[in-house]
């Protein structure tokens, strides 16, 4: 596809700055979006956005988010890492017949 685009110089098909794809996330941002959606609402999501500027910029463009500002303390970063691990595992369990883990504290 890229070769065809280069041969037509963008005169046929899509163009590099095509506005139809302006809000389409990259693969990396989409993977972050899936993790973000599985995080608990509140400070965990805000801290995740602070740590992942690409996700935050995409969310501002498409979701109407206000910029995530501030810093993440070492304690919050440690908790965020645990939340990310759980969210990443949940995002990977997309199958209908998958059993979800049971957490007992």
GROMACS elastic network, one bead per residue, 0.5 to 0.9 nm:
[ bonds ]
;  ai    aj funct       b0    kb
    1     4     6  0.51334   500
    1     5     6  0.62646   500
    1     6     6  0.86959   500
    2     5     6  0.50412   500
    2     6     6  0.62090   500
    2     7     6  0.86370   500
    3     6     6  0.50507   500
    3     7     6  0.61497   500
    3     8     6  0.86899   500
    4     7     6  0.50807   500
    4     8     6  0.62675   500
    4     9     6  0.84951   500
    4    10     6  0.89275   500
    5     8     6  0.52814   500
    5     9     6  0.59488   500
    5    10     6  0.56644   500
    5    11     6  0.83358   500
    5    12     6  0.75819   500
    5    13     6  0.74644   500
    5    14     6  0.77418   500
    5    15     6  0.82181   500
    6     9     6  0.50347   500
    6    10     6  0.69417   500
    7    10     6  0.80494   500
    8    11     6  0.56474   500
    8    12     6  0.60349   500
    8    13     6  0.84824   500
    9    12     6  0.76502   500
    9    15     6  0.85009   500
   10    13     6  0.64498   500
   10    14     6  0.62724   500
   10    15     6  0.50967   500
   10    16     6  0.76159   500
   11    14     6  0.79620   500
   11    15     6  0.75999   500
   12    15     6  0.81774   500
   14    17     6  0.84240   500
   14    18     6  0.64231   500
   15    18     6  0.51933   500
   17    20     6  0.87279   500
   17    21     6  0.80336   500
   17    22     6  0.76386   500
   18    21     6  0.59498   500
   18    22     6  0.68751   500
   19    23     6  0.80464   500
   20    23     6  0.74838   500
   20    24     6  0.82621   500
   21    24     6  0.51760   500
   21    25     6  0.85204   500
   22    25     6  0.82207   500
   22    61     6  0.89591   500
   23    58     6  0.73803   500
   23    61     6  0.70244   500
   23    62     6  0.60821   500
   24    30     6  0.88623   500
   24    58     6  0.87182   500
   24    62     6  0.87986   500
   25    28     6  0.78105   500
   25    29     6  0.56355   500
   25    30     6  0.57084   500
   25    55     6  0.86699   500
   25    58     6  0.70386   500
   26    29     6  0.51820   500
   26    30     6  0.60676   500
   26    31     6  0.85691   500
   27    30     6  0.50977   500
   27    31     6  0.61758   500
   27    32     6  0.86797   500
   28    31     6  0.51821   500
   28    32     6  0.63575   500
   28    33     6  0.86477   500
   28    54     6  0.88291   500
   28    55     6  0.88087   500
   29    33     6  0.60385   500
   29    34     6  0.87069   500
   29    52     6  0.88858   500
   29    54     6  0.65763   500
   29    55     6  0.55267   500
   29    58     6  0.77813   500
   30    34     6  0.63130   500
   30    35     6  0.87717   500
   30    55     6  0.81727   500
   31    34     6  0.52445   500
   31    35     6  0.65506   500
   31    36     6  0.86869   500
   31    91     6  0.89056   500
   32    35     6  0.51421   500
   32    36     6  0.60121   500
   32    37     6  0.86405   500
   32    48     6  0.89974   500
   32    52     6  0.80120   500
   32    54     6  0.89815   500
   32    55     6  0.66373   500
   33    37     6  0.61556   500
   33    38     6  0.87857   500
   33    55     6  0.68614   500
   33    59     6  0.89454   500
   34    37     6  0.52831   500
   34    38     6  0.66516   500
   34    87     6  0.81684   500
   34    88     6  0.79747   500
   34    91     6  0.62709   500
   35    38     6  0.53137   500
   35    39     6  0.65482   500
   35    84     6  0.66958   500
   35    85     6  0.88578   500
   35    86     6  0.88543   500
   35    87     6  0.52648   500
   35    88     6  0.55337   500
   35    89     6  0.88336   500
   35    90     6  0.82585   500
   35    91     6  0.63690   500
   36    39     6  0.52977   500
   36    40     6  0.84868   500
   36    44     6  0.87542   500
   36    45     6  0.62250   500
   36    48     6  0.70891   500
   36    49     6  0.81065   500
   36    55     6  0.89331   500
   36    84     6  0.80831   500
   36    87     6  0.75402   500
   37    40     6  0.80074   500
   37    41     6  0.86062   500
   37    45     6  0.82278   500
   37    87     6  0.80351   500
   37    91     6  0.88049   500
   38    41     6  0.87823   500
   38    83     6  0.87472   500
   38    84     6  0.84470   500
   38    86     6  0.82534   500
   38    88     6  0.78569   500
   38    90     6  0.71047   500
   38    91     6  0.70663   500
   39    42     6  0.88058   500
   39    44     6  0.64910   500
   39    45     6  0.61107   500
   39    48     6  0.87364   500
   39    80     6  0.89449   500
   39    83     6  0.63283   500
   39    84     6  0.70042   500
   39    86     6  0.81588   500
   39    87     6  0.57829   500
   40    43     6  0.81652   500
   40    44     6  0.62080   500
   40    45     6  0.67373   500
   40    83     6  0.79321   500
   40    87     6  0.89376   500
   41    44     6  0.65311   500
   41    45     6  0.58805   500
   41    46     6  0.83372   500
   42    45     6  0.57229   500
   42    46     6  0.64306   500
   42    47     6  0.87577   500
   43    47     6  0.58556   500
   43    48     6  0.83420   500
   43    76     6  0.87083   500
   44    47     6  0.52513   500
   44    48     6  0.61387   500
   44    49     6  0.87178   500
   44    76     6  0.80959   500
   44    79     6  0.80439   500
   44    80     6  0.60059   500
   44    83     6  0.73934   500
   44    84     6  0.88921   500
   45    48     6  0.50107   500
   45    49     6  0.62552   500
   45    50     6  0.86869   500
   45    80     6  0.85961   500
   46    49     6  0.51443   500
   46    50     6  0.62844   500
   46    51     6  0.87244   500
   46    68     6  0.64296   500
   46    69     6  0.84875   500
   47    51     6  0.62093   500
   47    52     6  0.85829   500
   47    68     6  0.80134   500
   47    69     6  0.89008   500
   47    70     6  0.84960   500
   47    71     6  0.78803   500
   47    72     6  0.62604   500
   47    76     6  0.76968   500
   47    77     6  0.78245   500
   47    80     6  0.72010   500
   48    51     6  0.51200   500
   48    52     6  0.61027   500
   48    53     6  0.88961   500
   48    55     6  0.88351   500
   48    56     6  0.88098   500
   48    77     6  0.88997   500
   48    80     6  0.70372   500
   48    84     6  0.83444   500
   49    53     6  0.62017   500
   49    54     6  0.83175   500
   49    55     6  0.63291   500
   49    56     6  0.51997   500
   49    57     6  0.89087   500
   49    67     6  0.87759   500
   49    68     6  0.62456   500
   49    69     6  0.87891   500
   50    53     6  0.60861   500
   50    55     6  0.89408   500
   50    56     6  0.72333   500
   50    67     6  0.86983   500
   50    68     6  0.55739   500
   50    69     6  0.63843   500
   50    70     6  0.71747   500
   50    71     6  0.71876   500
   50    72     6  0.75619   500
   51    56     6  0.89102   500
   51    71     6  0.86148   500
   51    72     6  0.78752   500
   51    77     6  0.89836   500
   52    55     6  0.55987   500
   52    56     6  0.65189   500
   52    57     6  0.89440   500
   53    57     6  0.60752   500
   53    58     6  0.85348   500
   53    68     6  0.84583   500
   54    57     6  0.52126   500
   54    58     6  0.62040   500
   54    59     6  0.85576   500
   55    58     6  0.51499   500
   55    59     6  0.60621   500
   55    60     6  0.86066   500
   56    59     6  0.50346   500
   56    60     6  0.61862   500
   56    61     6  0.86898   500
   56    65     6  0.77232   500
   56    66     6  0.86155   500
   56    67     6  0.67743   500
   56    68     6  0.67950   500
   57    60     6  0.51060   500
   57    61     6  0.63376   500
   57    62     6  0.87525   500
   57    65     6  0.85522   500
   57    67     6  0.75108   500
   58    61     6  0.50861   500
   58    62     6  0.60966   500
   58    63     6  0.77890   500
   58    65     6  0.89182   500
   59    62     6  0.51939   500
   59    64     6  0.64830   500
   59    65     6  0.56493   500
   59    66     6  0.84521   500
   59    67     6  0.87656   500
   60    63     6  0.56891   500
   60    66     6  0.60981   500
   60    67     6  0.67313   500
   61    64     6  0.62057   500
   61    65     6  0.76198   500
   62    65     6  0.79951   500
   65    68     6  0.81761   500
   66    69     6  0.89782   500
   72    75     6  0.80694   500
   72    76     6  0.58963   500
   72    77     6  0.60424   500
   73    76     6  0.51236   500
   73    77     6  0.60667   500
   73    78     6  0.86025   500
   74    78     6  0.61563   500
   74    79     6  0.86744   500
   75    78     6  0.51509   500
   75    79     6  0.63436   500
   75    80     6  0.85249   500
   76    79     6  0.50730   500
   76    80     6  0.58818   500
   76    81     6  0.84688   500
   77    81     6  0.60635   500
   77    82     6  0.87128   500
   78    81     6  0.51482   500
   78    82     6  0.65729   500
   78    83     6  0.88188   500
   79    82     6  0.51513   500
   79    83     6  0.62287   500
   79    84     6  0.85485   500
   80    84     6  0.59275   500
   80    85     6  0.84906   500
   81    84     6  0.50185   500
   81    85     6  0.61763   500
   81    86     6  0.87320   500
   82    85     6  0.51305   500
   82    86     6  0.63952   500
   82    87     6  0.86298   500
   83    86     6  0.52143   500
   83    87     6  0.60456   500
   83    88     6  0.84510   500
   84    88     6  0.58243   500
   84    89     6  0.84313   500
   85    88     6  0.51454   500
   85    89     6  0.62518   500
   85    90     6  0.86593   500
   86    89     6  0.51839   500
   86    90     6  0.62102   500
   86    91     6  0.86236   500
   87    90     6  0.50026   500
   87    91     6  0.60100   500
   87    92     6  0.85574   500
   88    91     6  0.50728   500
   88    92     6  0.62724   500
   88    93     6  0.88300   500
   89    92     6  0.51425   500
   89    93     6  0.64805   500
   90    93     6  0.51317   500
   90    94     6  0.74568   500
   90   100     6  0.76180   500
   90   101     6  0.87661   500
   91    94     6  0.62627   500
   92    95     6  0.83462   500
   93    96     6  0.83301   500
   93    98     6  0.62096   500
   93    99     6  0.80723   500
   93   100     6  0.75546   500
   94    97     6  0.87131   500
   94    98     6  0.73143   500
   95    98     6  0.53258   500
   95    99     6  0.88826   500
   96    99     6  0.85699   500
